[in-house]
Amino acid sequence: LLNEFVEYLYNYWRSFDRFIICASEENNQEKRPYRIFNNTIEQLTHLVRAVYRDIQENITGTHPRIYRQVRAGAEIASIAIPKAIPFPAKEYEKLNVIPFIRQILIYPPLILNPPMNKRTGVFERVSENPLNRLSLNETEWLCYPAKVGELIILIYFNRKFYELGYSLCNLFELAEDHELTKKPDAVYCYGVSEKEIEGLGRSKTIFYDDKKNNLFVAAVPDNNEFGYFGYLKKMVLTLHNIIMIQRGVFPFHGALLNLMLPNDKTANILLIGDTGAGKSETIEAMRDLGKHEIQDMIIVADDMGSIQINTEGDIIGYGTEIGAFLRLDDLKAGYAFGQIDRTIIMSPNKTNARIVLPVTTFDRVIRGHKIDLILYANNYDEIDEDHPIIEKFDSAEQALKVFREGTVMSKGTTTSTGIVHSYFANVFGPPQYKELHDQLAKKYFTEFYRNNIFVGQLRTRLGIAGYERLGPEEAAKELLKLIKDH
């Protein structure tokens, strides 16, 4: 009975999400992270396992014959230090008491069960700075300074959502010290008290455009209904998109690939489409089908990015994230397990189970790639003579109509169902600044045709029952054929 109690106590301890934060102020722990992580985190793991085994041996009088080296200490650890960010106004200085993460240690694969598995609603622009209402306890918050494309966004997250906040390390590059010596482009407080921002807007997921200080501020409450990684990721990307629009840069919701073909030929393909349109699935099918035809496939943008026109008039694409937030349901069988040594798995026992894993490097994200093909991912049309898998648009006006409508068959990743429409398949920024975005869209689509870029739509059929695997595979075959002939 005593042995069973020890086993129960050990399993009870391991059932918790376990985090260690090494506060580094005067001893410069962030300068020697390996030593800190090794001395603290590894020792705790060995200590817990050793105590458990020693007690069991003393009770039973026998040695275990099978040693399972499970993670018995912390699953995630970080070194966090105070940072004095040069904010442009006094109301932002309250954020300087919150420690900044400088290094993170994780033991993948991590399996997390956040409170929620879907996102709902839109991010609403409000007329008052939510930061004026917030009181932040430095012992309950951490800051993950993220490099989002060319921007620096400070993401503050509450300890209630530590598992989600730390998962950002698989999605966004951690900003370097020299990048924190200047004003950030935006700040985001994830997990604030709902009472403090009550009445600021109809929605509880809000952001404020501080034009005076040229800074964006966003806030989301700590309710369980917002305990989903999508609220972290999509708000950050919304802020990125709005800032890009204001700078005259065209943001997109889609995937940008750089393909290396035989004979030193390259092709840069932009797939634009809403969540669940089949972008990621088509990419993975291409990776599998094109083993002998594609020398290398580099992900430049997995979900969001931007398009700029350089001084020569070329159309150049950039990304934002180094990682991907993918649905397990629609991935090719075995894909997640092939990458499991780096993966964070969320809600594996629920609908819309997801993984977060790194897919590219930051250098590739911001290098800039000249775009050759732009395709709208259509997941709802059947294929027939009048509706081929790949359809080219003859004019900017025809293309704009399809892209502007943003039609998609919802896959259940949000609370929407059936056929839905979203402005440019991107509710993350463009609808809030529609007039400005419309001007940009007309300008950029005209430039696409002036540069002789192939603009059309790719019918993935991911939203049609029975075609969840076959649709993206056939779309990938046609796309590979088009690339070779283009």
C-alpha positions in Angstrom: 0.0 0.0 0.0 2.9 2.4 0.8 4.5 1.6 -2.5 1.2 2.4 -4.3 1.0 5.7 -2.4 4.6 6.7 -3.6 3.7 5.8 -7.2 0.5 7.9 -7.0 2.4 10.8 -5.5 5.1 10.7 -8.2 2.4 10.5 -11.0 0.5 13.4 -9.3 3.6 15.5 -9.4 4.2 14.8 -13.0 0.6 15.6 -14.0 1.3 19.3 -13.4 2.7 21.7 -16.0 6.1 22.5 -14.4 8.0 25.7 -15.1 11.2 27.1 -13.6 12.1 30.8 -13.9 15.7 31.7 -13.1 15.7 35.4 -12.1 18.9 36.9 -13.3 19.7 40.4 -12.0 23.2 40.9 -10.6 24.9 37.6 -11.4 24.4 37.7 -15.2 23.0 34.2 -15.5 21.9 34.9 -19.1 25.6 35.1 -20.1 26.1 31.4 -19.3 22.7 29.8 -19.8 24.0 26.2 -20.3 25.6 26.2 -16.9 22.4 27.5 -15.3 20.1 25.1 -17.1 22.4 22.2 -16.4 23.0 22.9 -12.8 19.4 23.7 -11.9 17.1 22.0 -14.3 19.0 18.8 -14.9 19.8 18.4 -11.2 16.2 18.8 -10.3 15.2 16.1 -12.8 17.8 13.7 -11.5 16.9 14.5 -7.9 13.2 13.7 -8.3 13.8 10.5 -10.2 16.5 9.4 -7.8 14.3 10.0 -4.7 11.4 8.2 -6.3 13.5 5.2 -7.2 15.4 5.0 -3.9 12.1 5.1 -1.9 10.6 2.4 -4.0 13.7 0.2 -3.7 13.7 0.6 0.1 10.0 -0.3 0.3 10.1 -3.3 -2.1 13.6 -4.4 -1.5 14.1 -4.9 -5.2 15.8 -2.9 -8.0 13.9 -1.9 -11.1 14.8 -3.8 -14.2 13.5 -1.1 -16.6 14.6 2.5 -16.2 12.3 5.0 -17.9 14.0 8.4 -18.1 10.8 10.5 -18.0 10.8 14.3 -17.5 10.4 14.4 -13.7 11.7 17.9 -13.1 10.6 21.0 -15.1 9.2 20.7 -18.6 10.1 24.3 -19.4 12.7 26.6 -17.9 13.7 30.2 -18.6 16.2 32.8 -17.6 14.5 36.2 -17.2 16.0 39.6 -16.4 14.6 43.1 -15.9 15.0 45.4 -18.9 14.5 49.1 -19.1 12.8 49.6 -22.5 12.9 53.2 -23.8 9.1 53.6 -24.1 8.0 57.0 -25.5 5.5 57.8 -22.7 5.2 57.5 -19.0 2.1 55.2 -19.1 4.2 52.5 -20.6 6.9 52.5 -17.9 4.8 50.2 -15.7 5.8 47.4 -18.1 9.5 47.8 -17.2 9.0 45.9 -13.9 8.1 42.7 -15.8 11.1 40.4 -16.4 12.2 39.7 -20.0 12.9 36.2 -21.1 16.4 35.9 -22.5 16.8 32.1 -22.8 14.3 29.2 -22.8 14.9 25.5 -22.2 12.2 23.0 -23.3 12.0 19.2 -23.3 10.1 18.4 -26.5 7.8 16.7 -27.3 5.6 18.7 -25.0 1.9 17.8 -24.6 -0.2 20.7 -23.4 -3.9 20.8 -22.6 -4.9 24.5 -22.7 -8.4 25.4 -21.5 -9.7 26.1 -25.0 -9.2 24.6 -28.5 -10.9 27.2 -30.8 -10.8 30.9 -31.4 -13.9 33.1 -31.9 -14.7 36.7 -32.7 -12.6 39.5 -34.1 -9.9 41.8 -32.7 -11.5 45.1 -32.2 -9.9 48.5 -32.4 -10.8 50.7 -29.4 -10.5 54.4 -28.7 -8.8 54.2 -25.3 -5.4 52.9 -24.4 -6.1 49.7 -22.3 -2.7 50.1 -20.6 -4.0 53.1 -18.7 -6.4 50.7 -16.8 -4.0 47.8 -16.2 -2.2 47.0 -13.0 0.4 44.4 -13.6 2.0 42.4 -10.8 5.7 41.7 -11.7 5.6 38.3 -10.0 2.7 37.1 -12.2 3.9 38.2 -15.7 6.7 37.5 -18.1 7.7 39.2 -21.4 8.6 37.3 -24.6 10.1 39.9 -26.9 9.3 38.6 -30.4 10.8 39.3 -33.8 7.8 39.4 -36.1 9.2 39.9 -39.6 11.0 43.2 -39.4 9.1 44.3 -36.3 9.7 44.0 -32.5 6.6 43.1 -30.5 6.7 42.7 -26.7 4.4 40.0 -25.7 3.5 40.0 -22.0 1.7 36.9 -20.7 0.1 36.1 -17.4 1.3 33.1 -15.3 -2.2 31.5 -15.9 -1.2 31.1 -19.5 2.5 30.2 -19.0 2.3 27.1 -21.2 0.9 29.1 -24.1 3.4 32.0 -23.6 6.4 29.7 -23.5 5.2 28.0 -26.7 5.9 31.2 -28.6 9.6 30.0 -28.7 8.6 27.5 -31.4 6.8 30.2 -33.4 8.6 33.6 -33.2 12.3 34.3 -33.0 13.4 35.7 -29.6 14.6 39.3 -29.9 18.3 40.0 -29.2 19.6 42.4 -26.5 20.6 45.2 -29.0 17.1 45.1 -30.4 15.6 46.0 -27.0 17.5 49.2 -26.8 15.0 51.0 -29.0 11.2 51.6 -28.9 9.2 48.5 -29.8 6.5 48.5 -32.6 3.8 47.1 -30.4 3.1 45.7 -26.9 0.5 42.9 -26.2 -0.8 42.0 -22.7 -2.2 38.4 -22.8 -4.1 37.4 -19.6 -5.3 40.8 -18.1 -8.1 41.1 -15.7 -11.4 41.2 -17.6 -12.8 43.9 -15.1 -9.9 46.2 -16.0 -10.7 46.4 -19.7 -14.5 46.0 -19.3 -16.4 48.5 -21.5 -13.5 49.4 -23.8 -15.2 47.6 -26.7 -17.9 45.2 -27.7 -15.3 42.5 -28.0 -12.9 41.4 -25.2 -10.0 41.0 -27.6 -8.9 44.6 -28.2 -6.1 46.8 -29.6 -5.4 50.5 -29.5 -3.6 52.6 -32.1 -1.5 55.1 -30.1 -0.8 57.5 -32.9 0.8 60.1 -30.6 3.5 57.6 -29.6 3.5 55.5 -32.8 2.9 52.4 -30.9 0.2 49.7 -30.8 -1.2 48.2 -27.6 -3.3 45.0 -27.4 -5.0 43.2 -24.5 -6.9 39.9 -24.0 -8.5 38.8 -20.7 -7.4 35.8 -18.6 -10.7 34.0 -19.0 -10.5 30.3 -19.9 -12.3 31.0 -23.1 -9.2 32.9 -24.3 -6.8 30.1 -23.2 -6.0 29.1 -26.8 -2.7 29.6 -28.6 -4.5 31.2 -31.6 -5.3 34.3 -29.5 -1.6 34.8 -28.9 -0.5 34.2 -32.4 -3.3 35.9 -34.3 -3.3 39.1 -32.2 0.5 39.5 -32.8 0.0 39.0 -36.5 -2.9 41.4 -36.5 -0.6 44.1 -35.1 2.0 43.2 -37.6 -0.4 43.5 -40.5 -1.8 46.9 -39.4 1.7 48.3 -39.0 2.6 47.1 -42.5 -0.6 48.6 -44.0 0.3 51.9 -42.4 3.7 51.7 -43.9 2.3 51.1 -47.4 3.3 47.4 -47.4 0.7 44.7 -48.5 0.2 42.0 -45.8 -1.1 38.6 -46.7 -2.6 35.6 -45.0 -1.0 32.6 -46.6 2.1 30.6 -47.2 5.2 31.6 -49.2 7.6 28.9 -50.5 11.0 29.0 -52.1 11.5 26.0 -54.3 14.9 24.9 -55.6 14.5 22.9 -58.8 17.0 21.0 -61.0 19.3 23.1 -63.2 19.5 25.9 -60.5 16.0 27.0 -61.3 14.0 28.6 -58.4 10.3 29.3 -58.0 8.7 31.4 -55.2 5.0 30.6 -54.7 2.5 32.5 -52.6 -0.6 30.6 -51.5 -3.2 33.0 -50.1 -6.2 31.7 -48.2 -8.1 31.6 -44.9 -7.5 29.1 -42.1 -8.4 25.6 -43.3 -8.1 26.4 -47.0 -5.5 23.7 -47.6 -2.3 25.7 -47.8 -0.3 23.7 -45.4 -1.7 20.4 -46.6 -0.8 21.2 -50.2 2.7 22.2 -49.2 3.2 18.9 -47.4 1.8 17.0 -50.4 4.3 18.8 -52.6 7.1 18.0 -50.3 6.2 14.3 -50.5 5.3 14.1 -54.2 8.2 16.2 -55.4 11.0 14.3 -53.8 12.8 13.7 -57.1 11.7 17.0 -58.7 12.4 19.5 -55.9 15.9 19.7 -54.6 14.9 21.9 -51.6 11.8 23.5 -50.2 12.2 26.5 -47.9 9.3 27.9 -46.0 9.5 31.7 -46.1 6.1 32.4 -44.6 3.9 29.7 -43.0 0.8 31.8 -42.1 1.4 35.6 -42.5 3.8 37.7 -44.4 4.1 40.9 -46.4 4.7 41.9 -50.0 6.9 44.9 -50.9 7.9 46.6 -54.2 11.7 47.2 -54.3 13.5 50.0 -56.0 13.7 48.0 -59.3 9.9 47.4 -59.2 10.1 43.7 -58.4 7.5 42.1 -56.1 9.3 40.8 -53.0 7.8 38.5 -50.3 8.7 38.3 -46.6 7.6 36.2 -43.7 6.9 36.7 -40.1 7.2 33.5 -38.1 9.9 30.8 -37.8 7.4 28.2 -36.8 4.0 26.7 -37.8 0.8 26.2 -35.8 -0.7 23.3 -37.7 -3.8 21.1 -37.4 -3.0 17.5 -36.6 -6.2 16.3 -38.2 -5.3 17.3 -41.7 -1.6 16.6 -41.8 -0.2 13.7 -43.8 -0.2 10.6 -41.6 3.1 10.4 -39.6 4.2 13.9 -40.4 4.0 15.2 -36.8 5.7 12.1 -35.5 8.6 12.6 -38.0 9.1 16.1 -36.4 8.1 15.1 -32.8 11.6 15.7 -31.3 10.9 19.5 -31.7 7.1 19.6 -31.4 4.7 21.2 -28.9 1.4 19.3 -29.1 -1.8 21.0 -27.9 -5.2 19.5 -27.1 -4.4 16.1 -28.7 -7.6 14.6 -27.3 -9.9 17.3 -28.7 -11.2 18.6 -32.1 -8.7 20.9 -33.7 -5.7 19.3 -32.1 -2.6 21.4 -33.0 1.2 21.3 -33.1 3.6 24.1 -32.9 7.0 23.4 -34.4 9.9 25.4 -36.0 9.9 25.2 -39.8 12.4 27.8 -41.0 15.1 30.2 -39.9 14.7 33.9 -39.2 17.3 34.8 -41.9 15.1 33.1 -44.5 12.0 34.9 -43.2 13.4 38.4 -43.7 15.7 37.8 -46.7 13.1 38.7 -49.3 12.1 36.5 -52.3 11.0 37.6 -55.7 7.5 36.1 -56.2 6.7 34.1 -59.3 3.2 32.7 -58.7 0.3 34.0 -56.5 -2.6 31.6 -56.0 -5.8 31.8 -54.0 -6.4 28.6 -52.0 -10.0 27.5 -52.8 -11.2 24.6 -50.6 -14.9 24.5 -51.6 -15.2 24.1 -55.4 -15.6 20.7 -57.1 -13.4 20.0 -60.1 -14.9 19.9 -63.6 -14.2 21.2 -67.1 -15.2 24.8 -66.1 -13.4 24.6 -62.8 -9.9 23.2 -63.2 -7.5 22.6 -60.3 -5.5 25.7 -61.3 -7.3 28.6 -62.9 -5.5 31.7 -64.1 -7.1 35.1 -63.7 -6.9 37.2 -66.9 -7.0 40.6 -65.2 -6.3 42.4 -61.9 -10.0 43.2 -61.6 -11.0 39.5 -61.9 -8.3 38.5 -59.4 -9.2 41.2 -56.9 -12.9 40.1 -56.9 -11.9 36.5 -55.8 -9.3 37.6 -53.3 -11.5 40.3 -51.8 -14.4 37.9 -51.3 -12.2 35.6 -49.3 -14.5 32.6 -49.6 -13.7 29.4 -47.7 -15.4 26.3 -46.3 -14.8 26.5 -42.6 -12.9 23.5 -41.2 -13.9 24.1 -37.5 -10.7 25.8 -36.4 -12.9 28.7 -35.2 -16.6 28.8 -34.2 -17.7 29.5 -37.8 -19.2 26.7 -39.9 -20.0 26.2 -43.6 -19.1 28.6 -46.4 -17.8 31.9 -44.9 -16.4 35.1 -46.4 -13.6 37.2 -45.0 -12.1 40.3 -46.6 -9.0 39.2 -48.5 -9.2 35.9 -46.4 -7.6 37.9 -43.7 -9.6 39.2 -40.7 -6.3 40.1 -39.0 -5.8 43.8 -39.8 -7.2 44.6 -43.2 -10.9 44.8 -42.2 -10.0 47.3 -39.4 -8.2 49.5 -42.0 -10.3 48.7 -45.0 -10.1 52.0 -46.9 -6.3 52.1 -46.6 -6.0 48.4 -47.5 -8.3 48.8 -50.6 -5.9 51.4 -52.0 -2.9 49.1 -51.4 -4.7 46.1 -52.9 -5.4 47.9 -56.2 -1.9 49.2 -56.4 -0.3 45.8 -55.7 -2.5 43.7 -57.9 -1.8 46.1 -60.8 1.9 45.7 -60.1 1.5 41.9 -60.1 0.2 41.9 -63.7 2.8 44.5 -64.7 5.5 42.1 -63.5 3.9 39.2 -65.4 3.3 37.2 -62.2 1.0 34.2 -62.6 -2.1 35.1 -60.6 -4.9 32.5 -60.2 -6.6 30.1 -57.8 -5.8 26.6 -56.6 -8.7 24.3 -55.9 -7.5 22.1 -52.9 -11.0 20.7 -52.1 -10.0 20.4 -48.4 -13.4 21.5 -47.3 -15.2 18.8 -49.3 -16.0 15.5 -47.6 -13.8 12.7 -48.9 -11.1 14.9 -50.4 -9.3 15.9 -47.2 -6.2 13.9 -48.4 -6.8 13.5 -52.1 -7.7 17.1 -52.8 -4.4 18.6 -51.6 -2.4 15.8 -53.3 -4.0 16.4 -56.7 -3.5 20.2 -56.2 0.1 19.6 -55.4 0.6 17.5 -58.6 -0.9 20.3 -60.8 1.1 22.9 -59.0 4.4 21.0 -59.6 3.5 20.6 -63.3 2.8 24.4 -63.5 6.1 25.3 -61.9 8.1 23.1 -64.3 6.3 24.6 -67.3 6.3 28.2 -66.0 
